[in-house]
Amino acid sequence: MSLDYDPMSERWHEDPYPAYRRLRDESPVHFAPETNAWCVSRYDDVQHVLNDPETFSSRAMFTVLMSGGDERPPLTWPGIKAMLRFALAARARPLAFIQARNLIASDGAVHTGMRAIVNRGFTPRRIAAWEPRVRELAQQCLAKLRRGEPFDAVEDLAIPLPVTIIAEMLGVEPERRADFKRWSDTVIHFSTGSGRSNRFSDEFVDAMTGLIRYLRKVARARRERPTDDLVSTLVTSQEGEVGLTNYEVVLFVTLLLVAGNETTTNLIGNAVNALLDHPDQLARVVSDPSLVPSLVEETLRYDAPVQLIFRNATRDTEIAGTPIPEGSWVVPILGSANRDERRFEDPDRFDVGRNPQGHLGFGFGKHFCLGASLARLEATAALEALIPLLAGVRRSERRPALIDSFLVRGPSRLDLAPAA
């Protein structure tokens, strides 16, 4: 039977890993006509694509997130109306957004310069300074479970922990944190989920309008009166650099909301799911909590929170002998590379004692995840606090529902109840 894999299809949503294995074995550089993209599934080939941004541009990520997957979205009346409504409501200039630097979609000198600015907010010293607060918050999130009340490991722990931390880093008022999560969910649903067929909806426009108006207001305020928060760091010039414009702050914070919060939320959710699927591994970590950092890395390999990304070929090239025409979309499948038996022994086995060095759960090369150290800290703190309690609980559902997205992977709910 021929392999008709498509990276945006819901067909592979529940369990993509058997399809990934077939891709690696039968069609390691696979053309998906529906998406009009070349899917790359073997570890060495994925690493090659990620390590050559000059040939494989990350600009494709902006196209995917903004257009819902259409390389050249059709110019329709609903789309024009949505853009006009957005521009008027947000008091935004669309051209300014198009021209603004965007970390996830820039290459070369532009990316290097922007990365130098945003790195100032994620230095090892700054991240280490947040550890006490992260651990305090993780403990607070588990209060309901300790009292024996209904507990959703996603809603009550995996979501509020990273959302609260990034909001506090940005200097966002506590009463706006629910808005931040709602904005993040809306972007995911309409850009990488089933909502992308209705991306001109009022819901999407309203969410983006609210996000942009709020962040531009914050950026202006920090530019006039800097504090010690992350937004102030982003807009402040330093050593000849030019700080981010207000539009660039909006784009970067949107990236933090989607890539940062969603990655950590799904990392925690996937780790809990994997432990409950493998009671022997849960028992190992309960008896030896020093395995938690290894558990985090193994989860990133075994069930990556971000399954795939998009690149654009800037010239005629080839991957593993397969010609790739200039302008083609290329899809490095991180979730497949991390299960490649050519790189990892017995890759479908979840092993908290494994050393999965070299996994691509946070990407690779110049676009390696900026917030990887923060995500590791948050996931480690959350799991160290939760694992002692997991032995006495069970999942209410055998197989929890997953987030509606072809890009990110994780449970949308994870209800835990006392073990019978």
Order of alpha helices (4+ residues) and beta strands (2+ residues): alpha-beta-beta-alpha-beta-alpha-alpha-alpha-alpha-alpha-alpha-alpha-beta-alpha-alpha-alpha-alpha-alpha-alpha-alpha-alpha-beta-beta-beta-beta-alpha-alpha-beta-beta
